[in-house]
């Protein structure tokens, strides 16, 4: 990830403490300049990271960091990049949750019975929920079984 590479010029030790890219961007946005990081920022870092020990580790690493100093213009660019990265990560999470939300609205019984992904694929294969309801139990797989019959030259196969 390019953001991790850029910010590691300023604070390379942060990469060892924070492995998740989204969390790394949030922590870097909160820290800004490592030289101004002190114990009074501990509650903010704890909220972001989730563990007080990890937040203390980050603060101690900032005190002994070997990274170079950034100019104010560099910090502005890094902050804007971190904000965009956080926004894109939230958007990705929303897109990832979308099929589950939609399936629970449209076909909650199907989603709970066979799962969100399989239910969505069945509806997609049938072209609509109504068509899926009208299928006989073996209809969605009829094409696959006929292809198996052609392969096996008329021998009976178990499905």
N, C-alpha and C positions, 0 to 999 in steps of 0.2 A: 504494500500500500504506500502510495507516494507521500501521504501526510505523515505517516510514521517515519519515513526516511527524512523528510524535511525537519520535523521537530526533533529528531534524534541528533541533529547537529547542535541543538541548543541543550538538550537534556537526554543524553544517550542511555542513562541508567533507568529511565522510565519504562523502556521496552522490556526490561527484565521483570519489572514488578507488575505490569499490566500487559496481558497477552491478547485480549480481545480488541479488535480494531475500533469498534464503536465506543467502547469504554475508554480506550486510549485517547480518542478525539475529545470525549467529554472531559477527561482529566486534564488534558493539555489546554483546553479552552478555559477550564477553571483556574489552572496554575498561572497561565500566561508567562510571566518572567519567573524563572526558578530562583533568582536571587532575592525576590520579595516574598518567597514562600516561607511561612513561619507557623508556629504552633496554633496561632489564632485561626488559621484556615482549616484546622483539623476536622471540625464538624462538617464543613462543606465537602471535603474530600471523603469523609466517611460515608456521607449520603450517596456520593457518586460511586465509590468503590464497593461499599457494602460491608467492609470490615475495618475496624479501627486499627488493627495491627498493620494491615496493608497500607492504610493512610499514613501511619507513623513511619513505615518503611519508605514511603515515597518522600516524605518530608526530610528524613535523614539522608536519603540519596541525593536530594536537591542541595543539601548543605555541602556535600562532598563531591558534587558533580564536576566532571572534567570538560563539559561542553562549552562551546564558545558563546559569547554574548550576541544577542540579536539587536538590531536597530528597531526603532519604533515602527518604521515602515514594514519591516519583516514581521513584527508582531501583529500588525493590522492584517497582513495577508494571511498569516497563520490562523488568526481568529476567524476571518471570513471563511477560510477553507474548512475549519472545524465546524462552523455553523452549518455550512452546506452539507458537510458529511453527516452531521447529526440529523439534519432534515431528511436526507436521502435514506438514512438508516430507519428512521421512523416510517417513511413512506414504504420502504421495503417490508417492514414488519406488518404494516396495514395490508399490503398486497398479499403477503403470506397468509394472513388470517382471513382474507376475503372468502375463499372457497368454503371454509368451515362455517362462517357466518351465513353465507348464502344457502348452503345445504341444510343448515338447521332451520332456516326460514321456509324453504321450499319443501323439503322432504325430511322432516326430523326423524321419522321412524326408520326410513332407509339409512340415514346417516348414523343413527345409533345402532342399527342392526348389523350393517356390513362395513361401516366406516365412511368417512367423508370422501376420500379419494376414489374408492371403488364405486361408491354410489354415484359420484359425479361422472365417472367413466361410463357406467351403465346408462345413465340418462343421456349422455352424449352419444353413445352407440345407438340408442333407440330414437334419437332426435328430439324427444320430448318426454316429459313425465307421463303424459297421457298414453303415448305409444308404448312406453315401458309397462304401464298397467294393463294394456291390452294383449301383451305378449303371452304366449303359453310358456310354461316353465323352460322349455328347451329352445325356444325361438332365438334368443340372442346368440346361441352357440351353434345354430344350425349350419351356418356357413363353414365354421371350422370343422364340424363333424363331416360335412360333405367333402371337404378337401381331404380329410383323413381317409375317407372311403375311396376317393380317387387314387390317393397314394398307395393304399393297400390293395387296390384292384378288386374291390368288392368284398374283401374279407371283413367280418364283423369286428368292430373295435369297441372297447368300452370307453365311455366318456367320463 
